[in-house]
Amino acid sequence: MKKLKNIIIYFIFPVAIIALTFAGLSFFLIFLIPVYFTVFTIFQYENIRKIMAGYNSKRGKTDKALRHIYKAYKVKKSTVHTALAFVYMLLRAGKYDKAGEIIEATEEREMTSHENHQLKINKALYLWKKNRISESLEIYDELIEDGESSVLYGSYGYVLTLGGNLAKALEINEAAYKYNSNDKAILDNLGLTYIMIGDYDRAFDIYEKLLARSPGFPEAYYNAAELMRQMKDYDTGVRYMKKCMTLPFNGLSTINEKDAQKKLDQLNRLQGSIK
């Protein structure tokens, strides 16, 4: 069916339009072109909705993005790729229960090994957000045995670090750094692990490298500010926290606006105490 749709959209209609144009029968184009765009919209409705969802998501218009991706998902026989996009947007929006419902429904579908891999990463994130840390880590342990990737290491690393097993977190985050020393999430995970074990010199080197890349997520500056607090450089810590609070938080953030404000207030007090 998909192949037939593609033949109609990308071959039959374009050839007909070109043939009519060269035959001097442009009058018929007045009718054919609107029909073509109508058919194109009907056949590509799911993809058009996904494009609109991505467009709005990148601009921080979460509600609009969710409306578009929901409509794409509800198309009869919508793809697994659309379901995966829907789950991820739900997680970012903090709608964890709904994400869990879509994950459960998608697990029953046929999918490629790559799609199954992505679904398991999303499920691990969902379990983490539902505070089912051990179940989340079981999935990550299974996935990492199947193969490394920066995306996998990025999410695995911070769930593991926040899970409290610092020895394993250090092992995984250092392995991730060897795999990709330029990935921003991997750098932040490793830097935070160094902070948590009290290795501030190595943490400083990591955050110097990370912040030079202007990361677009608040955790990087929040954790760097905590490092500055530990190193008693409160002025720099305040500056990092002010930057942190200009960046967007979402349902997959490890901190929220209240955490950031509390950290900024703490650093402001410490800054004032030495002046």
HELIX and SHEET records of a PDB file:
HELIX    1   1 LYS A    2  ILE A    7  1                                   6    
HELIX    2   2 ILE A    8  ILE A   12  3                                   5    
HELIX    3   3 PHE A   13  PHE A   22  1                                  10    
HELIX    4   4 SER A   26  PHE A   28  5                                   3    
HELIX    5   5 LEU A   29  PHE A   43  1                                  15    
HELIX    6   6 TYR A   45  LYS A   58  1                                  14    
HELIX    7   7 THR A   62  TYR A   73  1                                  12    
HELIX    8   8 VAL A   80  ARG A   92  1                                  13    
HELIX    9   9 TYR A   96  GLU A  107  1                                  12    
HELIX   10  10 SER A  113  LYS A  129  1                                  17    
HELIX   11  11 ILE A  133  ASP A  146  1                                  14    
HELIX   12  12 SER A  150  GLY A  163  1                                  14    
HELIX   13  13 LEU A  166  TYR A  179  1                                  14    
HELIX   14  14 LYS A  184  MET A  196  1                                  13    
HELIX   15  15 TYR A  200  LEU A  211  1                                  12    
HELIX   16  16 PRO A  218  GLN A  230  1                                  13    
HELIX   17  17 TYR A  234  CYS A  244  1                                  11    
HELIX   18  18 GLU A  257  SER A  273  1                                  17    
END                                                                             
